[in-house]
Amino acid sequence: MTAIIEKYGMSKRAIIILPILGAFLVNIFYQPATVGVIKTLVKGLVQ
């Protein structure tokens, strides 16, 4: 983000939107992995 700001200048909208969008996408991609790991751990503990 810093490199883009240095090259193109400050954008107040991008400073707000990009981190929020990034966090949203990370949550979407990592949620199935987290659920899978938890299910595997619980399955191992129950048996």
C-alpha contacts under 8 A as a table, 3 or more apart, distances in Angstrom:
res1	aa1	res2	aa2	distance
1	M	4	I	5.26
1	M	5	I	6.27
2	T	5	I	5.08
2	T	6	E	6.14
3	A	6	E	5.12
3	A	7	K	6.21
4	I	7	K	5.12
4	I	8	Y	5.92
4	I	9	G	7.36
5	I	8	Y	5.43
5	I	9	G	4.66
5	I	10	M	5.27
5	I	11	S	7.61
6	E	9	G	5.69
6	E	10	M	7.80
11	S	14	A	5.36
11	S	15	I	6.25
12	K	15	I	5.16
12	K	16	I	6.52
13	R	16	I	5.34
13	R	17	I	6.03
14	A	17	I	5.05
14	A	18	L	5.49
15	I	18	L	6.07
15	I	19	P	7.03
16	I	19	P	6.37
16	I	20	I	6.77
17	I	20	I	5.32
17	I	21	L	5.98
18	L	21	L	5.11
18	L	22	G	5.95
19	P	22	G	5.00
19	P	23	A	6.10
20	I	23	A	5.20
20	I	24	F	6.21
21	L	24	F	5.05
21	L	25	L	6.21
22	G	25	L	5.19
22	G	26	V	6.16
23	A	26	V	5.11
23	A	27	N	6.24
24	F	27	N	5.20
24	F	28	I	6.37
25	L	28	I	5.06
25	L	29	F	6.24
26	V	29	F	5.26
26	V	30	Y	5.92
27	N	30	Y	5.37
27	N	31	Q	5.73
28	I	31	Q	5.70
28	I	32	P	7.74
29	F	32	P	6.75
29	F	33	A	7.59
30	Y	33	A	5.20
30	Y	34	T	6.11
31	Q	34	T	5.11
31	Q	35	V	6.13
32	P	35	V	5.12
32	P	36	G	6.05
33	A	36	G	5.07
33	A	37	V	6.23
34	T	37	V	5.20
34	T	38	I	6.21
35	V	38	I	5.15
35	V	39	K	6.09
36	G	39	K	5.14
36	G	40	T	6.16
37	V	40	T	5.08
37	V	41	L	6.18
38	I	41	L	5.11
38	I	42	V	6.07
39	K	42	V	5.16
39	K	43	K	5.92
40	T	43	K	5.08
40	T	44	G	6.17
41	L	44	G	5.12
41	L	45	L	6.28
42	V	45	L	5.05
42	V	46	V	6.09
43	K	46	V	5.31
43	K	47	Q	6.43
44	G	47	Q	5.67
